[in-house]
Amino acid sequence: MTRESDQNPFLQGNFAPWRMEGHAPDLEVEGALPRELNGTFYRNGPNPAYEPPGRYHWFDGDGMIHAITLRDGRASYRNRWVASTGLGDERRAGRATFDGLLDMKPTEMPRFKNTANTNIVWHAGKLLALMEASLPTALVPCSLETLGEWDFGGRLGTAMTAHPKIDPETGEMLFFGYSPFPPYLTYHVADRAGTLVRSEPIDIAWPSMIHDFAVTRDHVVFILCPIVFSFENAKERGGVFSWEPERGTRLGVMPRSGGSADVRWFETEAAYVFHPLNAYDEDGRIVLDVARYGRLDFMSPQSARTPEWEGDTMARLHRWTIDLAGGGVRSTPLDDISCEFPRTDARRVGLRHRYGYAAVEPSRTSGMPGWSAVRRYDLERGTFDTRSFGAGHGVGEPLFVPRHAASAEDDGWVIVLDYDAARNTSDFHVLDARDIAGEPVATVRLPHRVPYGFHGNWVPA
């Protein structure tokens, strides 16, 4: 019998799972790690512990955390699965027992495994592994041991997005949960101490896969794209997601102190956004920079195994300017090259940003998604600099780390994981943020390859 891993490219090459946990206490370093870089880079991603029982989507795999700790110029590494209840059940069975995203049955309530495979954040003394269909999962920072699902002391009654926003001024964590069943969208706020202080159902026009959102100092921006949970004709279509571009895209703007009745919806062209870079208020407008797809094919069973990563199915950096007084949206391309995983300085979340970073330049191997370079955008000047790692390399999400808490927006480093196919291993690079195209300040040689994954964050010591 043909196994899914024999035919699905998201289970091959550096998408293939790494099924060993380990700890390497003292890693080889080329160059010199800056002494100011003391802390841990946590990176999350899908890593199936067992052969999938059916059709596999890249979003299905069990969460595995990779932690690179830098201290006094030295580096160590640890990786560990998120030990979810579902993974525990499968370990006892000795095989995968949960259906994947592409095999969701439209006639019954989906049976999700909380893989906690998408992001990992630190807030109010808790390290949380996230996936958008479930509660967050709390981990022990040093050992990566799984503590269990966290529901904010019984206060959280929905799933939690994998992309909460931590306000750099108030310390609040702003997030939401979405569902294919009412209520379709619920907004939440946890205060600086980690107490959930607000939950607000938000009325939306259709149930959608809302992966991420944006905040400003004064507003919350919900991004309602025309990827619709549709159980009608799901059997014939092969899945529960329906791409319906005739709906367009709607940007819902809510005052931070407001509720569902205060949301104003602004219409723009049909598109999909997995990841905004940032948003801010400016003279009666909201500036929202995003990685924008012209259409989303990646959620259909027909393209999930062999995505056509070209044309409108690639994301490009784009700016939506929402005119709060006039009611319109101005749509402005910022780059013509494919990009993903856009980030800005965490100290600028919700505030005016000048710089942004993204993984760019998709590789063309078998039409699979892949990025071989990191680009630094100067959005004030409209320029960019690019550090290319070359053919046969694949980079992940780049993160900016400031030199110190009060340093300038571009004074620090960009850290990024890079897979080298020729050596079949991964490296951790530290780039000078002011000279991103130059040679790395330091490169940490990891003990093995790190499979392509999703998101991570830097937690200072």
C-alpha positions as CSV (number, residue, x, y, z in Angstrom):
1,M,0.0,0.0,0.0
2,T,1.3,3.5,-0.9
3,R,2.0,5.6,2.1
4,E,1.0,9.3,2.2
5,S,4.7,10.2,2.9
6,D,5.7,8.5,-0.4
7,Q,3.5,10.9,-2.5
8,N,3.0,14.1,-0.5
9,P,5.9,16.6,-0.9
10,F,5.0,18.2,2.4
11,L,6.4,15.0,4.0
12,Q,9.6,14.9,2.0
13,G,12.9,16.8,1.9
14,N,13.1,19.3,4.7
15,F,9.3,19.2,5.1
16,A,9.8,15.6,6.3
17,P,9.4,15.2,10.1
18,W,12.4,14.9,12.5
19,R,11.4,12.3,15.0
20,M,14.1,12.6,17.6
21,E,14.1,14.8,20.7
22,G,17.4,15.9,22.0
23,H,19.7,18.4,23.7
24,A,23.0,19.8,22.5
25,P,24.6,21.9,25.3
26,D,27.5,23.5,23.5
27,L,27.3,24.2,19.7
28,E,29.9,25.2,17.2
29,V,29.8,28.9,16.4
30,E,31.4,30.6,13.4
31,G,32.1,34.2,14.0
32,A,31.3,35.7,17.4
33,L,27.9,35.8,19.0
34,P,27.1,39.3,20.4
35,R,27.4,39.3,24.1
36,E,24.2,41.4,24.3
37,L,22.3,38.5,22.8
38,N,21.2,36.6,25.9
39,G,18.0,34.7,25.7
40,T,16.2,31.9,23.8
41,F,14.8,31.7,20.2
42,Y,11.8,29.4,20.3
43,R,10.5,28.1,16.9
44,N,7.4,26.0,16.4
45,G,6.3,23.9,13.4
46,P,4.4,20.8,12.2
47,N,6.2,17.5,12.8
48,P,4.0,14.4,12.5
49,A,5.0,11.8,15.0
50,Y,3.4,9.0,13.0
51,E,2.6,8.2,9.4
52,P,-0.6,10.1,8.5
53,P,-3.7,7.8,8.2
54,G,-5.1,9.8,5.2
55,R,-4.5,13.0,3.2
56,Y,-1.9,15.2,4.9
57,H,-1.9,19.0,4.9
58,W,1.2,20.9,6.1
59,F,-0.9,22.4,8.9
60,D,-1.7,18.9,10.4
61,G,1.6,17.9,12.0
62,D,2.2,17.6,15.7
63,G,3.9,20.7,17.2
64,M,7.6,20.4,17.8
65,I,9.5,23.2,19.6
66,H,13.1,24.0,18.7
67,A,14.9,26.2,21.2
68,I,18.2,27.9,20.6
69,T,19.6,29.5,23.7
70,L,22.4,32.1,23.5
71,R,24.3,33.1,26.6
72,D,27.6,34.9,27.0
73,G,28.7,34.1,23.4
74,R,27.8,30.4,23.6
75,A,24.8,28.5,22.1
76,S,22.8,25.4,23.0
77,Y,19.9,23.6,21.4
78,R,16.9,21.6,22.6
79,N,13.9,20.2,20.7
80,R,10.8,18.5,22.0
81,W,7.3,17.6,20.8
82,V,4.4,19.4,22.4
83,A,2.9,16.4,24.3
84,S,-0.8,17.0,23.6
85,T,-3.5,14.8,24.8
86,G,-4.1,13.7,21.2
87,L,-0.5,12.8,20.7
88,G,-0.6,10.8,24.0
89,D,-3.6,8.9,22.7
90,E,-1.7,8.1,19.5
91,R,1.5,7.1,21.4
92,R,-0.6,4.6,23.3
93,A,-2.1,3.3,20.1
94,G,1.3,3.3,18.3
95,R,-0.1,5.0,15.3
96,A,-1.9,8.1,14.0
97,T,-5.6,8.1,14.9
98,F,-6.8,11.6,14.0
99,D,-8.0,12.7,10.6
100,G,-6.2,15.7,9.0
101,L,-7.6,19.0,7.8
102,L,-8.3,17.7,4.3
103,D,-10.4,14.8,5.7
104,M,-12.7,16.9,7.9
105,K,-16.1,15.3,7.6
106,P,-18.8,17.9,6.7
107,T,-21.6,15.8,8.4
108,E,-20.2,16.0,11.9
109,M,-18.4,18.2,14.4
110,P,-14.7,18.2,13.5
111,R,-12.5,16.1,15.8
112,F,-9.4,18.2,16.2
113,K,-6.1,17.2,17.8
114,N,-4.7,20.3,19.5
115,T,-1.3,20.0,17.8
116,A,-0.1,23.4,19.2
117,N,2.1,23.6,16.0
118,T,2.0,27.1,14.7
119,N,3.5,29.7,17.1
120,I,5.0,30.1,20.5
121,V,4.7,33.2,22.6
122,W,5.8,34.5,26.0
123,H,3.4,36.6,28.1
124,A,3.0,37.2,31.8
125,G,5.5,34.5,32.7
126,K,3.9,31.8,30.6
127,L,5.3,30.1,27.5
128,L,2.4,29.2,25.2
129,A,2.4,27.0,22.1
130,L,-0.5,27.9,19.8
131,M,-2.6,26.6,17.0
132,E,-5.8,28.5,16.0
133,A,-8.4,25.8,16.4
134,S,-7.7,25.1,20.1
135,L,-6.7,26.4,23.5
136,P,-3.1,27.4,24.0
137,T,-0.7,24.9,25.5
138,A,1.6,25.9,28.4
139,L,5.2,24.7,28.4
140,V,8.2,24.8,30.8
141,P,10.6,27.3,29.3
142,C,13.9,25.5,30.0
143,S,13.0,21.8,29.5
144,L,10.1,22.4,27.0
145,E,8.0,20.0,29.1
146,T,4.3,20.2,28.3
147,L,2.2,21.4,31.2
148,G,-1.2,21.2,29.5
149,E,-3.8,23.3,27.9
150,W,-4.3,26.8,29.4
151,D,-7.8,28.3,29.5
152,F,-6.9,31.4,31.6
153,G,-8.3,30.0,34.8
154,G,-11.5,28.9,33.1
155,R,-12.2,32.3,31.5
156,L,-11.4,31.4,27.9
157,G,-14.3,29.7,26.1
158,T,-13.1,29.7,22.5
159,A,-10.1,28.7,20.6
160,M,-7.1,31.1,20.5
161,T,-5.5,32.5,17.4
162,A,-1.8,31.5,16.8
163,H,-1.1,35.3,16.3
164,P,-1.9,37.3,19.5
165,K,-0.5,40.8,19.6
166,I,1.3,42.0,22.7
167,D,0.9,45.8,23.1
168,P,4.4,47.2,23.7
169,E,3.0,50.1,25.7
170,T,0.3,48.4,27.9
171,G,1.7,44.9,28.1
172,E,-1.8,43.6,27.2
173,M,-2.1,40.5,24.9
174,L,-4.9,41.0,22.4
175,F,-6.2,38.0,20.5
176,F,-9.3,36.3,19.0
177,G,-10.8,32.9,18.3
178,Y,-12.8,31.9,15.3
179,S,-15.0,28.9,14.5
180,P,-17.1,27.4,11.6
181,F,-20.0,27.5,14.0
182,P,-21.6,30.5,15.9
183,P,-20.1,32.6,17.3
184,Y,-17.8,32.8,14.3
185,L,-15.4,35.3,15.8
186,T,-14.7,36.4,19.4
187,Y,-12.2,39.0,20.5
188,H,-10.3,38.7,23.8
189,V,-7.9,40.8,25.9
190,A,-5.5,39.6,28.6
191,D,-4.0,42.2,30.8
192,R,-0.3,42.6,31.6
193,A,-0.5,40.1,34.4
194,G,-2.1,37.5,32.1
195,T,-5.7,37.7,33.4
196,L,-8.3,37.4,30.7
197,V,-10.3,40.6,31.2
198,R,-12.5,40.8,28.1
199,S,-14.3,38.5,25.6
200,E,-16.4,40.1,22.9
201,P,-18.3,38.2,20.2
202,I,-17.9,40.0,16.9
203,D,-20.6,39.8,14.2
204,I,-19.1,38.9,10.8
205,A,-20.7,38.3,7.4
206,W,-19.6,34.8,6.9
207,P,-17.6,32.1,8.7
208,S,-14.0,32.3,7.5
209,M,-10.6,31.0,8.3
210,I,-9.2,34.1,10.0
211,H,-5.6,33.3,10.6
212,D,-4.3,36.7,11.8
213,F,-5.3,40.2,12.5
214,A,-3.8,43.6,13.3
215,V,-3.9,46.2,16.1
216,T,-3.0,49.8,16.4
217,R,-2.7,52.1,19.4
218,D,-6.5,52.9,19.1
219,H,-8.0,50.2,16.9
220,V,-8.3,46.5,16.2
221,V,-8.5,45.4,12.5
222,F,-10.1,42.1,11.6
223,I,-9.3,40.8,8.1
224,L,-12.3,38.9,6.7
225,C,-11.2,37.2,3.4
226,P,-13.4,35.2,1.0
227,I,-12.2,31.7,2.2
228,V,-15.5,30.4,3.6
229,F,-16.4,27.5,5.7
230,S,-19.0,25.9,3.5
231,F,-20.5,22.5,4.3
232,E,-22.8,22.6,1.2
233,N,-21.4,20.4,-1.6
234,A,-18.3,19.7,0.6
235,K,-18.3,16.1,-0.6
236,E,-18.2,17.0,-4.3
237,R,-15.7,19.8,-3.6
238,G,-13.5,17.5,-1.5
239,G,-13.3,19.8,1.6
240,V,-15.1,22.3,3.8
241,F,-13.3,25.4,2.5
242,S,-14.7,27.4,-0.4
243,W,-12.9,30.2,-2.2
244,E,-15.5,32.8,-3.1
245,P,-13.8,35.9,-4.5
246,E,-17.1,37.6,-5.5
247,R,-17.5,38.4,-1.8
248,G,-14.3,40.6,-1.8
249,T,-12.3,41.2,1.3
250,R,-13.7,43.2,4.3
251,L,-11.5,45.0,6.8
252,G,-13.3,45.4,10.1
253,V,-12.1,48.4,12.2
254,M,-13.1,48.4,15.9
255,P,-12.0,51.0,18.5
256,R,-9.9,49.3,21.2
257,S,-12.5,50.3,23.7
258,G,-15.5,49.3,21.5
259,G,-17.5,46.2,20.8
260,S,-19.2,44.4,17.9
261,A,-21.7,47.2,17.3
262,D,-18.8,49.7,16.8
263,V,-17.0,47.7,14.1
264,R,-17.0,49.5,10.7
265,W,-16.4,47.3,7.6
266,F,-14.4,48.6,4.7
267,E,-14.4,46.7,1.4
268,T,-11.4,46.0,-0.8
269,E,-10.4,43.5,-3.5
270,A,-10.6,39.7,-3.0
271,A,-7.4,38.5,-1.4
272,Y,-6.1,36.3,1.4
273,V,-3.8,37.3,4.2
274,F,-2.1,34.8,6.4
275,H,0.2,37.4,8.0
276,P,0.1,41.2,8.4
277,L,3.4,42.9,9.0
278,N,2.0,45.6,11.2
279,A,-0.6,48.4,11.4
280,Y,-0.7,52.0,12.8
281,D,-2.9,55.0,13.0
282,E,-2.0,58.1,11.0
283,D,-4.0,61.3,10.5
284,G,-7.5,59.7,10.4
285,R,-6.3,56.7,8.5
286,I,-5.0,53.2,9.4
287,V,-2.0,52.0,7.5
288,L,-2.0,48.2,7.3
289,D,1.0,46.3,5.7
290,V,0.4,42.7,4.8
291,A,1.7,39.7,2.8
292,R,-1.2,39.6,0.3
293,Y,-2.3,36.6,-1.8
294,G,-4.4,37.3,-4.9
295,R,-6.2,34.0,-4.3
296,L,-5.9,31.1,-1.9
297,D,-5.6,27.6,-3.4
298,F,-3.6,26.1,-0.5
299,M,-6.7,25.0,1.5
300,S,-8.2,22.8,-1.3
301,P,-7.4,19.1,-1.4
302,Q,-6.6,19.5,-5.1
303,S,-3.7,21.9,-4.5
304,A,-2.6,21.2,-0.9
305,R,-0.3,18.4,-2.0
306,T,1.0,20.1,-5.1
307,P,0.5,23.9,-4.8
308,E,1.1,26.0,-7.8
309,W,3.3,28.6,-6.2
310,E,3.2,31.3,-8.8
311,G,1.2,34.3,-9.9
312,D,-1.6,35.3,-7.6
313,T,-1.1,32.2,-5.4
314,M,2.1,33.8,-4.1
315,A,2.0,36.5,-1.4
316,R,3.6,39.9,-2.0
317,L,4.1,42.8,0.4
318,H,1.1,45.1,0.1
319,R,-0.3,48.2,1.9
320,W,-4.0,48.9,2.6
321,T,-4.7,52.4,3.8
322,I,-8.1,52.7,5.4
323,D,-9.6,56.1,5.3
324,L,-11.7,56.3,8.5
325,A,-13.4,59.6,7.4
326,G,-13.9,59.0,3.7
327,G,-14.7,55.3,4.0
328,G,-12.4,54.0,1.3
329,V,-9.4,51.7,1.1
330,R,-6.4,52.5,-1.0
331,S,-4.5,49.4,-2.2
332,T,-0.8,49.8,-2.9
333,P,1.7,47.1,-3.9
334,L,5.0,47.5,-2.0
335,D,7.0,44.8,-3.7
336,D,6.7,42.5,-6.7
337,I,8.6,39.5,-5.3
338,S,7.1,36.7,-3.3
339,C,7.4,37.0,0.4
340,E,6.0,35.4,3.6
341,F,6.4,35.6,7.4
342,P,6.7,39.4,7.6
343,R,7.7,40.8,10.9
344,T,8.7,44.1,12.5
345,D,10.3,45.2,15.7
346,A,8.1,43.9,18.5
347,R,8.5,47.3,20.2
348,R,6.6,48.8,17.2
349,V,3.6,46.5,17.2
350,G,0.5,48.8,16.7
351,L,2.8,51.8,16.3
352,R,4.3,53.5,13.2
353,H,7.1,51.2,11.8
354,R,9.8,52.1,9.4
355,Y,11.4,48.7,8.9
356,G,10.0,45.3,8.1
357,Y,11.6,41.9,7.5
358,A,10.4,38.9,5.4
359,A,11.5,35.7,3.9
360,V,11.5,36.2,0.1
361,E,12.3,34.5,-3.3
362,P,10.4,31.2,-3.5
363,S,12.4,28.3,-4.8
364,R,11.0,26.6,-7.8
365,T,11.7,23.0,-6.8
366,S,8.6,20.9,-7.6
367,G,6.5,24.1,-7.3
368,M,6.8,23.9,-3.5
369,P,6.8,26.9,-1.2
370,G,10.3,27.9,-0.1
371,W,12.3,31.0,0.5
372,S,16.0,31.4,0.1
373,A,16.6,35.0,1.2
374,V,15.7,37.5,3.9
375,R,14.7,41.1,2.9
376,R,14.8,44.2,5.0
377,Y,12.3,46.8,3.9
378,D,12.8,50.5,4.7
379,L,9.2,51.6,4.2
380,E,10.0,55.2,4.9
381,R,12.4,55.4,2.0
382,G,10.7,52.8,-0.2
383,T,14.0,50.7,-0.4
384,F,15.1,47.3,0.6
385,D,18.2,45.2,1.2
386,T,18.4,41.4,0.6
387,R,20.5,38.7,2.1
388,S,20.4,35.7,-0.3
389,F,21.6,32.3,1.0
390,G,21.5,30.9,-2.6
391,A,20.1,27.9,-4.4
392,G,19.5,24.8,-2.2
393,H,18.8,26.9,0.9
394,G,15.5,27.5,2.7
395,V,15.0,30.2,5.3
396,G,12.3,30.7,7.8
397,E,10.7,33.7,9.5
398,P,13.3,36.4,10.3
399,L,13.1,38.1,13.7
400,F,14.5,41.5,14.7
401,V,16.2,41.6,18.1
402,P,17.1,45.0,19.4
403,R,20.6,45.6,20.9
404,H,19.0,46.8,24.0
405,A,15.5,48.0,25.1
406,A,16.1,51.6,24.2
407,S,18.0,51.1,21.0
408,A,16.9,52.5,17.6
409,E,14.4,50.6,15.5
410,D,17.2,49.3,13.2
411,D,19.9,48.9,15.9
412,G,20.2,45.2,16.6
413,W,20.2,41.9,14.8
414,V,18.0,39.7,12.6
415,I,18.0,36.1,13.5
416,V,16.9,33.4,11.1
417,L,17.0,29.6,10.6
418,D,18.4,28.3,7.3
419,Y,18.3,24.8,5.8
420,D,21.3,23.8,3.6
421,A,20.2,21.0,1.3
422,A,23.7,20.1,0.3
423,R,24.7,19.4,3.9
424,N,21.2,18.3,4.9
425,T,21.4,20.3,8.0
426,S,20.3,23.7,9.4
427,D,22.1,26.7,10.7
428,F,21.1,29.6,12.9
429,H,22.3,33.0,11.6
430,V,22.7,36.3,13.3
431,L,22.7,39.1,10.8
432,D,23.5,42.8,11.5
433,A,20.1,44.6,11.0
434,R,21.9,47.6,9.5
435,D,23.9,45.4,7.1
436,I,21.5,42.6,6.4
437,A,23.1,41.9,3.0
438,G,26.5,41.4,4.5
439,E,28.0,38.2,6.0
440,P,26.5,36.9,9.2
441,V,27.8,38.3,12.4
442,A,27.7,34.7,13.7
443,T,26.4,31.3,12.5
444,V,25.5,28.6,15.0
445,R,25.8,25.1,13.5
446,L,22.9,23.0,14.6
447,P,23.3,19.2,15.3
448,H,20.7,18.3,12.6
449,R,18.2,19.7,10.2
450,V,15.2,21.6,11.5
451,P,12.2,20.9,9.4
452,Y,10.5,23.8,7.7
453,G,8.0,25.3,10.2
454,F,6.0,28.4,11.0
455,H,6.6,30.9,13.7
456,G,8.7,31.7,16.7
457,N,9.8,34.5,19.1
458,W,12.8,35.7,21.0
459,V,12.6,35.7,24.8
460,P,15.3,37.7,26.5
461,A,17.0,36.1,29.4
